[in-house]
């Protein structure tokens, strides 16, 4: 009878130990999430913020490159679109999100040596 009581006490102690470490099983997942945040999510948010700032600072006369590779000059700025001049007497209307980058502004004076 005493051996049965000791055996049951040992089983309960073993269950209490293994049940108390549930947070240790979640630790690797938390570590992986932190790594993903700093390597993937945070840099993407930073690039997205920079792109939104670039779009808000665009003005008439800036040379731009669209996501489809069209090079042009901004002729008119509207609420959600730009009128981009790509050749003489050829203007296309593109969405603001279609601008990939700004090559340079035409209004800036050129440096002479």
Secondary structure, DSSP 8 states (H G I E B T S, - for coil): -HHHHHHHHHHHHHHHHHHTTHHHHHHHHHHHHHHHIIIIIHHHHHHHHHHHHHHHH--TTEEEEETT--EEEEEEE-SSEEEEEEETTEEEEEEGGGEEEEEEETTS-----
